[in-house]
Amino acid sequence: MPIDYSKYPDNWKTEIRPRVLERAGNCCEFCGVKNYSIVYREKTKNGTIWHRNKFDAPTHWRSFPVKVILTIAHLDHDETNHEVKLDRLAALCQLCHLRYDAKEKYRRAKKIKP
């Protein structure tokens, strides 16, 4: 889902995001995958697995290359907090960010529905 930058501070892309990425060494702070690297995604009945080497990935149709783009996660799930401290932000790959946000997104969806 595209990010709505209108919810974020003006210096998000120019100062905050670069600081968090630098602190993280330009790697996902949960799984360690490097930003802009190519991983091989495998969908299994138990979820998604990322293989960092194509030789480790299965050769069947459910395995395909994905370019990792690190995102900045709000660890407190409050995107509107413009005074957020850097220690409440984490550089995460797409997979780790989605997994981290899953329970909160489910909670919000349940709250919205009557």
Secondary structure, DSSP 4 states (H G I P E B T S, - for coil): ----GGGS-TTIIIIIHHHHHHHTTTB-TTT-PBTT-EEEEEEETTEEEEESSTTTS--STTEEEEE---EEEETT--TT-TT--GGGEEEE-HHHHHHHHHHHHHHHHHHH--
